[in-house]
Amino acid sequence: MRPPVPSAAAEGRRTPDGRLAARLFGYVRPWRGLVLLALGLIVGQSLLQLVGPLLTRWVIDTALPARDADGVLIAALAFAGVLVLQFAATYGQTVATALLGQRVMRQLRAELFAHLQRLPVAFFDRTPVGRLVTRSTNDVESLNELFTSGVVAGLGDLVTLGAIGVVMVSIDPWLALAAFAVIPLVVLVSRAFQSHVRSSYRDIRAALARLNAFVQERFAGVRVVQLFGREARERGRFAQLNDAHLDAHLRSIRVYALYFPAIEFLTTLALASLLLTSGVRVADDAITVGTVAAFLQLVRRFFQPLQDLSEKYNILQAAMAAAERMFDLLDTPASDGTAPTADRAARVAAIRAAGVTIAFEDVWFRYERATGVHADPLPGEPTAPSPGPAATAEAQWVLRGISFIAAPGDTLALVGHTGAGKSTIVNLLLRFYEPQRGRILLNGEDIRAVPLDVLRSVIGYVQQDIFLFADDVASNLRLSSGRSDADLEAAAARVGADRIIARLSGGWQHVLSERGAGVSVGERQLLAFARAVVADPALLVLDEATSAVDSAVEADIQRAVATLMAGRTTIAIAHRLSTIQGATEILVLHHGEIVERGDHRALLAAGGLYERLSRLERGRIDGSETDAAATSPSGEVRPGLVIGTKRLPTPATPT
């Protein structure tokens, strides 16, 4: 296991490059063989670069004065052979480093995807999907460039520099000194360049993340954009983000545009210094013309890897900027208990055999305000406002002192206005969030002690907002592992989804579009209900599961539900009171508190909030009567929304 690096946000500063580099190179260890092969080829290629200048020196100083045509031919053939060997070494090094980079990328992507799946739902509530896509694709791609053309090639450049430097000094120290005189200037220019390019790379990554997040959200909500005629306005907002991304790139281009001409100028300056010095040395007969020719080639080859080293450092800076963001994501704490449980099947079977008793004991909950991963808002871009003095901690509680018990065979119904806390209770039960006070028990055991894969394996959840994957029908129903085709067919027939599947062009192999597009909302709900039946849950959670189907289909589902609920624990969120009249117990929620409880008849007879909600649903409340949902438990009258002559409750904070 690689030791985790504290996130930049946690430390309040950027993570040191050394620690980031050490963590990055931990991913290279499994592929040491490729690294050694690439290094060996690069060293060989570097040594071969010395052959050309030395052959040139020999031809000019020895072969040509002696009119040795055979020697010149042999030197030419040797030079051609060296070029072939260089080609082979370059090819092998390119393939080896490419394999290294691709394998490291594969490992990183797999690790990122696995970690993202284990993060709590609250993390996704506050982090745009587009930013996470950027982390998993573009940032990983930057690391690929580091391994394919950065680190290993950089080591090869160092070897080349050392070899050429040794040869130059051994041939003539004074000429070498003349050529090396500009190296301090090269170092100063490179340092100035590096300090600016790291900041540019960070800006590019941040701008790209914002751009991807915006595009993903607008395409996901394209129907709303078109419905409200916001195309022009959204194009304007996209143009701002696009311009910010362009400006960040242009800043880096300007830095590059200054750096490379500066290095070329210094290289030319080194050549001029070499020519001046060599002219004096040749006049004094201290060196030969062949030596000067060899030096001119060596200097060019010396400054090329020196320039390349700066480029490799820039790749490293881009990788460090990407690594900061990627490791910040990897270091985000995952949900407790997300690791697979060794005895999961046995524990699930035991819970199913015993049945599920759910108990909420004085549960209090509020949504914590937190920032996502590198939100990076643009200047002037709206951000979430901080709570004002009036927004006290007490006013932020979504649930207040919730207590109830649901035993096997019981049907517990949750009713109340929007924002009363119904869906929050389900989210806590599924451990998408954790309560700040109180506890939730499953068969007498705190659910925080129950492994998540065990807990969620015994719960069947049918949401009102159905999510189907872009896959075939069978795969969408077989999310619970180990289910046969016969199980799927039986579950579909049980809720009437078999008739829908038979009408699809490919039947069970029909591939649905993204989010189930191509089938109606009601058909998606039937498929989702069949998916829950396939899981054979010990606890059913229904969020108005029949809200989008017609009356005939609803009757079929209700009969299937009645059979399925026998001996099982059921918790149902009801938006239509007519669907939960047979519930064992009904909890009436108002602003996060249970204000009434009992069965349907008892609550109607009590004449309280439930009775008024029932009359409102039947359309028998007149405009002069104040809706109970607009009245607080203390008797304070709250303003409501009036539609025609009916007063409806003002929506509270969504659950």
N, C-alpha and C positions, 0 to 999 in steps of 0.2 A: 504493500500500500504506500502511495506517495503521500507525504505529509501535506495537509491542506495549507494553503496560503491565505491568511486573513484577507477578506475583501477590502478593496480600497475604501468603500463606504464605511466599513467598520473601523478602519484605522484613521479615517479622516484625512488620508493622504494617498498618493500613488504608491503602489507596491514597488519595492526596490527591484531594479532590473535583474540583479544577481539571483534573487529568489525566484523571480518569474522564469528566468532562463533555466535554472536548475530544475524547476518543475516541468518545463517544456521538454527538456532533454531526457527526462524520465520516460517519456513516451518513445524514445529512440532505442532504449536499451534492448528491447526484444529483437531489434533488427541490427545488431552489432555487425553481423557478417556483411550486410549491404554497405554499412558505413566504412568498414575496413577495405572492401573491394573498391568503393568509390575513391577513398583516399589513396590507395595504391595506384590506381589509374591516373589520378591527378598528379601524384608525385612523378610518375613516369612521364606524363605529358610535360610537366615542368622541366624535367631534365632534358627531354628531347628538344625543348626550345633553345637550349644552349648550343646545340650541334650546328645550326645554321650560321650564327656569327663566327664560330670557330672555323668552320669550313671556308667561309668567306675570307677570313684572315689568312688561312693557309694558301688559298688560291692566289690572292693578291700578292702576298709576300714571297711565296715559294714557287708555285706552279707557273704563274705567268712569266716572271723573270727568267725561269729556266726553260720556257717554251715547251712545257710538259703537257702536251695535248691529252695524253692518256690519263694523267693525273687530274686534269680538269674534268674529263669525262667521268672518271671514278667519283670525283667530288659531286658532280651533278647527279649521278645515280644514287649516291649515298643520301644526298639531300632529298631526292624523290622518295627513297625508302623511308626516310625520317618523316616525311609528310604523310605517307600511308600509315605508319605507326601512330602518328599523332591523331589521324582520323579515327583509327580503331580505338585509341584510348579515349578520345572525346565521346565517341558513340557509346562505349561501355560505361563511361562515367555518367552520361546523360540518362541512360536506361536505369542504372543503379540508383541514382538520386531520385529519379521520378518514381521508381518503385517504393523507395523509402518514404517520400512525401505522401504518396497515395495510401500507403498502409497506415501511416500515422494519422492521416485525415480520417480514414475509415474508423480507426479506434476512437478518435476524438468525437466524431459524429455519433457513434454508437453510445459513448459515455454520456454525451450531452442529452441525447434523446431519452436514454434510460433515466437520467436524473430529472429531466423535465416531467416525466410521467409520475415521478414520486413526490413532486412538490405539492404543497397544499393548495386547495382551490383558492384560498385568499390571495396567494401569489398571483394567480392568473386574473383575479379581479382587478389588480392594480398595475398589471404589466401588459402593454399592448402586444398582441400576437406577432405583429410585424417586426417588433424589436427582437423577439425570440427567434424568428426565422432568420434575421440578420446574424444573430450570434451563431446559429447552427450552420449557416452556409457561408456568407461572405467572410466572417471572422476566421472560420476554419480554413477557408481558401488562402487567407493571408499567411497562415501558419504553414500551409503546403509550400508556398513560395520560399519560406524560410528554409525548409528542409531540402527542397529540390535545387535551389540556386543560391542559397545563402550560406549556411553554416559550412557544409562540406566544401563547396567551391571557395569559400573564404579561407579555409585551412590550406587549400591548394594554392591560393594566391600568396599566402605567407611563405609556403615552401618555395614558390617561384621567386619571390623577392629575395629570400635568403640565398638561393642557389645563384641567381644572377649577381647579387651583391658580392658574394665570395669570388666569383669568376672575375668580375670587374676589378676588385682590389688586387687579385693575384696577377692580373695582366699589367696594370699600371695604377698604383695608388693615387697618383696626382690627378690623373684623368677621372678616376672614381670620385675623388673629393670634389672636383669641379662639377660633376654630375649630381652629387648628393647635396650640393649647397642649397638647392631650392626646397629640399624636403621639409625643413621647419615651416616654410611658407605654405606648403601643401597641407601640413598638419593643422596650421591655424585656420586655413580656409575650410577644411573639412570639419573642424570642431564647430565653427560658426554655422555651417550648413546643417550639421546634425542637430544642433539646439533648436533650429527652426522647423526642421522637417518632422520631428516627433510631434510637435504641437499640431502641425498640419494634418498628420495622419489621424490624430485623435478627433479633430474637427470633421474629417471626412467620414470616419466611422459613425460619429454621432449624427451627422446629417443624413447618412444613408439609413440608419436605424429609424429616424423620424419619417423619412420618405416611405420606407417599406411599411411602417405602421399605418400611415395615412392611407396608402393605396389599398392595403388589406382591408381596412375598415370600410372604406368607401365602396369597394367592390362587393363586400359582404352585405352592405346596406344599399345596393344600387337601386332597389325598388323604392326606397324612401327618398333617395336623391331625386329620382325621376318624378315621383308622385308630387313632391313639393317644388318641382322646377328649380332645383338648386345646382343644375349642371354648371352654369356660368360661374356661380360663386365658388363651387368646389374646384373648378379649373383655376380660379384665382388663387385659392389657398394652396393648391398643388404647385402652381407656378412659384409661390414664395418658397416652399420647401425645395423645389427643384433648383431655384436660383441659389439657395443657401448651399446645396450640395455642389453646384457648379463653382460657387465662390471658394469653397473649401479646396476643391481640386485646383482652381486657378492659383491659389496661394502656394500650393505645393509646386505647381509648374513654374511659378516665378522663381522659387528658390532653386529648382533644378536648372532653370535657364541661366541663372547667375553662376551656379557652381561649375557646371561642365566647361563653359568657356574659360573660367578662371583656371581650372586644372589644365586645360589645353594650353593656355598662355604660359603657365609655369613649366609645362613640359617643353615648350618651345624655348623658354628662357634657359632651361637646363641644356638643351641642345646648343644654344648660342654660347653658353659658358664652356661647354665641351669643345666646340669648334675653336674658340679663342685659345684655350689652353693647349689643345692638340696642335694648333698652328705653331705655337712657340716650341712645343716638344719635338715636332717633326723637323723644324728648322735647326734645332740643336742635335738632331740625329738621336734623340733619346727614344723615340718610338718610330714604328714604320707606318706607312699609309694603310697597310692591311689592318693594323691595330686600331687605327682611327675608324676605318669602315666597320670593324667588328663592334667597337664601342658605340657607334651611332645606332646599330641594330639593338645592342644590349640596352641602351638607354630607353629606346622606344618600348622595348619589352619590359623594362623595369617599371616605367611609369604606368603601363597598362594595368598590371595587377594592383598597383598602388591606387589608381583611380577605381578599379573594380572593388577594392576593399571598402572604399567609402560607399560605393553602391550597395555592397553587401551589408554594411552597417545600416544603411537606410532601410533595407529589407528587414533587418533585425528590429529597427524602430517601429516599422509598420506592424510586425509580428508582436512586439511588446504591447502596442496600443490595443491590438486585437486580443492578446492574451489577458490583459487586465480585465477586459469586459467578459471574456469567456470564463475565466476562473472566478470572477465575481459571481457569475451565474452558477457555476459548479459548487461554489462554497455556500450557496443559499441553503439553509437547513431544509432537509426533506421531511415529509410527514413521519411521525413516529410509527414504527411497526410496519413499514412498507416492504421490508424484506420478506421473501417467500417463507412460509412456515412449513417446517419439515413434516409435521403431522397434521397439516391442514385438512386433508380429506377425512381423517378420523374425527377431528374436532367438529367439523361441519356436520358430519353424520350424527354425532352425539347431540348436538344442539337441535337438529331437525327431529331426532327421535324424542327428545324431551319437550320440544315446543319452546317458544320464546315468550318470556315475560319481560316487558320493558317497563322500567320505573324511572321517572324524572323526580329528583329530590331537590326542591328549592333551587332551580336552575335560573341563573341570571346571565344575560349575554348582551354584549354590544360589539359592533364592528369597529375594529381598531383602524385608525387612519394611519396609513403607512405609504411610503413611496415605493415605486417599482425599481427595476434594475436600470440604472442610468437613464432616468427619464429625459434629461437633456432638453428642456423646453427652449424653443427659440425666443429671442428677445421679443417681448410683446405678446408671446403666445399665452393663452389663458391657462392657468394652473388651478389646482384645487384650493379653495380658500381655507384659511386656518379658522378653526372654531372661534367665534367671538366670546366675550365675557358671558353673554346670555346662554350660550350653549354649555351648560354645566354637565358634569359627568352623569348626574342623575337623569337629566333630560335625554341622554344618549342611549339609555338602556333600551334594547329592542325586546328583550324578555325580562320579566320581573317575577321572581319567585314561582316559577312554573313547577307544579308537582302533580303527578298522576301515575296510574298503574294500568297497563294493558296486558292481560293474561291470554294464554292460548284459547282460541275460540272467540275472543272478544273483538269487537269492531269499535275502535275509538275514532270519532269524527272531530275534526277541527274546523270551526266556522268563525267568521269575523270579517270585518271590513279589510280592504287592502292596506297592508302595513301593520296588521294586528300581530304578526309574528308567526303565522301558520307555517310558511315555508322554512322559516328559521329553525323551527323545532325539528323538521325533517333533516335540515342541513347538519344540525348538531347530532342527530341520531346516526347519520351516516359518517360522522366525524369529518365533514368538510371543514368545520370550524370547531373550536373547543370553547366550552363555557368558562366565564371568568369566576363564577361562583356555583356551588352546588355540584351535583354529579348525576350521571345517567348510568343505570344499571341494566345489564342483560343477564337474566337468570341469577340475579344477586351479585354479579361481578361488574365492577366498574369497566365501562367499555374502553377506557384508555388502557386497560390491561389486556384487552382482547386484540390479537393481531388483526390488522386492517383487512387482510385478505380473507380471514375467517369471518369477521364481522360482515363484510359486504357480500360474502358468498351466501349468507343465510337471509339476505334482504332482497326482495324483488321490488324495484322502484319504477313506477310508470309515471313519467312527467307529463305535464300539460304541454310543454314546449319540447316536442319530440326531436331527437337527433338520430338520424340514420347516416351511415357511412356510405361513401361512394364505392360500393362493393355489391356483390350479388345478394339476393334476398336470403339465401341460406346462411351466408356468413354473418349477416346482420342479426339473424335470430340465434345463431350458434355462438354468441359471445361467452356463454357459460361453457367451459371446456368439457369434453367428454360426452357430448350429447349426440346421439345417432340421428340419422335421417328420419327414422320412425318417430323419435321423440319430437322432432320439429314438426312433422306432419300432424301428429296427434295434438300438439299445442295449438297449431294454426286452426285445426278443425274445431277445437274447443271454444275458440272465441270468434269463429266465422271468418278468420283471415284467409282460409284456404280458398274461398271463392275469389278473393282479390288476387291471390297468387296465380290462380288458374287463368285469370284474364290477362296477366302480363305476358308479353311476347315470348320471353324465355322461361317462364315459370319460376322455379326455384333458382335457376341460374340467371335470371334477369338482373342486369347490373343497374342499380339505382344511380341517379345523378347525385351531386354533392348535396348533403343535408336531406337527401330523400326527394329532391325535386323530380317531378315527373309523375308522382302519385299525389293524390289529394291529401289534405290535412287529416281528414277522417281515416283514410286508408293508412296513413303513417301511424295514427294512434292504434289502429288494430294490429299492425305489425309490431309496434312497441309492446302492446299487451301480450301478444303471443311470445315475444322475447322474454317477458317476465315470467310467463307460465312455464317456458322451457327450463328456466333456472330452478324450478321447484322450490321456491323460497319458504322458509319457516315464518318470515315476517313480510307481509305485503304493505307497501306504502303507495297509495294512490293519490295523485294530485289531479283531482277532477278528471279521471281517466276517460270519461265518455263525453267530454264537452264538445268534441268536434265530429261526432257521429250522429246519424239520423236516428229517429225514434225506433225504427224496426231493428237496426243494428244494435242500438243501445239495449234493447230488450234481450237480444241474444247474449250480449256481453254480461248483462246483469245476472242472467241465469248461470253463465260460466263462472262469474265472480263468486256467486253464492256457493257453487260447488267447490271452487278453489279455496274459499275462505274457511271451509269446514275444518275445525281443529287447528287453524292457523291464527296468528295474531295479525290484525289489520289496523292500519292507521290511515285514515282517509281525510284529505283536505277537500272541503266541499265549498264550491262557489254557488251551487244550486242546492238549497236545503231539501228539495224533493228527492235527492239521490241518497240521503243518509237517514231517512226516517226510521230504518230498522236497526240503526247503530246501537250497540250496547250502552255506550255513553257518548254524549256530545259535550265538547268543551267549547264555550263561547269566549273568544279572545277579544280584548279591546285594549289597544295601546300596550301590548305586551303582557297583559295580565289576564288570568282566567276570572271572568266576572260571573259566569254561570256554568253549571254543569248538571247533567242529568240526561234522561232519555227524551225522545221527541215529545211525547205526551206531557211529561212533567214540565218541560221547559215552556211548552205552549200554555199550560195551565198557570204557570208562574206569572205570565203577563209581563215579562221583562224584555231584555234586548233581543233574545231569540224570537219571541213572539212578534215583536215589531219587525224584525228582519223577514220573518215569514210572511207577514201581511204586505210588506213592501214588495216581496218577490211575487206575490199574487196580484199585485197592482191595485190593492184596496186602500192604500193610504192616500189621503187627500192633501192638498197643498197647505192646509192650515195646521197640519199635524207635524210635529218635529220628529224626524227620524231618530230612532234610538242610537244608530251608529254615529250620529252627529252630536250625541250627548255623552259627556264623560261620566265615569262611574260616580263622581262626586256630585253630579247634577248640573255641571256647567254646560250650557248650550254652546255648541260649536257651529260655525256657519257651514252650510252644506251646498252642494251643487243642485240647482233646480232644473229639472228637465220636464217641460210641460207644467203639470200641476203637482209633480212629485219632487220631494226633496231627498236627494241622495247624499250619502256621506262624502265629505271631503277626503280624498285619498291621503293616507299618511305615508311614512317612509316605506318604500317597497320592501317586501320580504324576499 
